[in-house]
Amino acid sequence: MVLLACCFAAAAASTAWAQTSSGAATNPRVLLPPDIASFYPAALRGTDTKGTVRVQVCIDDAGHITGTSVRESSGSGQLDRAALQVAQASRFQPGTRDGVPQQGCAVLPIVFKPDPTMPDPVVTKPEPVVVPPVVRFAPDVQDYYPAESQRRHEQGLVQVMTCFNTRGLVTSTSIQQSSGYTRLDDAALRFLKENRASPGTRDGVPQPDCMVLSVNFIRPTHK
């Protein structure tokens, strides 16, 4: 994190304000400077890069910014661009003549300097890209529907934790939620052991992984 200073206080003394007639005049002033620290280029943190940028800011008679440009560079293109962003994020009160707001342009010196008391940002390692297994083959579940269960009108949903190896073969199964019928639960385990999947990956490398799969036994209707 870098804390920066911006010389808005000196703006009134260094303002070049367009005036076209005589009369009592006031210079524009900054009403709301932004959080300057947030504009310091991340690429320059830890480099002790500092400098002053003189930015011309043009505003209308309502205080809205109509244009910005660098009048005097800091010598660093990144600081110059950051100074323009600072100016564009500021809020201004327009100058006046005889009490009437006037449009015009002002020159603001913006000073960037690192704060040595603040630590450099910590670069964190990106999270790995994890892709779960995807079932590519499953037999017909009706072939595993027990005939006895069909005669007894037993039906229901079974949820099974199914683990695959790096070849996409099932290595283990366990009931997570029962259908309420032991025959159907056992049939679901037999069915899932015949499933085949594309293995899960971590940063593109196949990994053993587990996922919950559902098996729904629904008694066929006969017309």
N, C-alpha and C positions, 0 to 999 in steps of 0.2 A: 504494500500500500504506500502511496506517495501523496504527501500533502503539499499543495501548491499555494502560492500567493499571486494575487492579481491586483495590479495597482489601479483599481477603479477610483481610489481617493484622489489620485493625481489627475483624473480625467478633466476636471473643470479647468485646470490651469493649462492643459495641453490641447484644449478643444479648438478646432477650426470650424466655425459655424457659419453657414452661408447666410448673409444678411444683405438685403437689397435697398434698404431705406434707413434714414436716421430715426432715432428714438430710443427710449430706455429698453435695454435688452437683457435677457438672462440666458445663461448657457444651459444646455440639456444636462440631465443627470441620470445616473443609473438608479432605478428604484429597487430592482431585485436582481443582484448578481447570482449566478448559478453556483452549484457545488463544484468549485474549480478542480478539486482532486480527481473527480470522476472523468475529467477530460485529458489528463496526462496520458500520453500514448503508452500502452502496456509494453510495447517493444522496447521502450527506453528505460523502464524501471530497472534499477540496479546499475545504470550506466553513469549516474551523476550528471546527466545532460540537463543544462539549464539555459535560459535565454529570455530576451525581451522581444516581443512582437508588437509593432504599432499597427493597429487595425483601424481602418476607416469604416465607420458605421453610418449609414444614411437612414433616416427615419422620416415618417410623415408627420403631419401636425397632430396625429392622435397618439404618437409614440410608437407606432408599428415600424419594424425594421423593413426597409425596402431594398437594402443592398449592403454587402460587406466586401472589403478587399484589404490585402496586406499592403501597407504603405512602407513599412520597413521590416525586413525579415530578421529573424533570430539567427539565421544561418542553418537552421534545421527545418527541413521541409515538414517533418512530422509535428514539430512544435507550432509551425505556422498554421498548419491545417487545424490543429487543436485550438489555437487562438481564435480562428474564425468560428469554430463551433461554440466557444465560450461566448463570443460576441453575439452570435445568433440566438443563444439561449438566454440572454439577458433581457431585462425589461427596462424601458426608458421613459422618462418624462421629457417631452419636447422643450426646446428653448422657446422663449417668447420675445416679442417686440411690442412694447406698449400694452403688455398684458395679453396679447393675442398669440396662441401657439403657432409656431412656424415650422415648416419642413426644412431639412438641411442635413449636413453631414458633420460628424465629429470624429476626431482621431483619439483612440484609446490605447495607452500603453499597457500591455498585458505581460506580466512577468511570471515565468515558470521557474521554480527552484525546488529541487528535492528536499524533503525533510529527513535529515540523517537519523532521526530518532525512530523512524518508522521502518519496520522490517520489510524486506522484499516479499512479493507474493509467493505463496507455495504452489508449485506446479504439481497437480495430482495426476496420477496415472489413470487413463480412461478405463471405464468399466468394460470387462470382456463382453463380447457379443455371444450370447447363449441362445441356441436354437433347439427346441425340444424335439423328440422323435416324432415322426409322421408315419402313421400306419399306411402302408402301400398295398397290403393284401390281407383280406379277411374272408374266410369261407362263409357260406350261407348259414346264418344263425339258426334258421329253421331246421337245419340238419342236426342241430344239437339240442333241439327242444325235446325233452323226454316225453315219450308217448304216454307214460303213466300220468305225467303232469297235465298233458292235454286232456286225458280222460277225466281227470279230477278238476278240470277247469282252473288249474293253477297258472297264474301269469304274474309278471312283475319285472321291475328294473333292478339290476345288480350293478353295483359300482365296484370296480376292481383296481387295486394298485398293481400296475403291470410294469415290470422292469425289462429293459432291452440292453443287449451288449453292443459293442461297437460294430457288429455285423448286422444289427437290426433284428436279432433273434431274441425271443422271450426267455429270460433266465429265471424269473420268479413271478408269482401272482399271489395276491392276498385280498380277501374280501374287505372292502371299506364300508359298504352298506348292503345289507342283505335284502333280498326280495321278500323274505319271510318264509321261503320254502327252501329246504336243504337241497332237494333235487335240482332246482333251478340254479342255486348258487354253485353247486358242483359242475353243472353243465356250462355255466358261464366261464369257470376256470378252464375247462377242457377246450372251450371255443377259443379263448384268448391265447392259449398256448400255441395255437396254430396260426396266429397272426404274424405278419412280417412287417417291418418298418424300415424307413430310412433312419439311421441312428441320429441321436442328438449330437450337436457339435458345440464346441467352445472355441471361439476365434477360428472357426473353420476346421478344427480338429475333432474327429469323432470321439464321443465320450459315452460311457455307460450312463443311462438315465432312466428315471421312472416317471410314469404319468398315470393318472386315474382315467380308466376307460369304462364306458357304460355299455351294458348288454341288456337289451329289452326283449323279454319273451312275451309275445302277444299271441294269444290263441287265435288261429285263423278262423275266419267266418265262412260258413258254407251256405251257398244260395240254394 
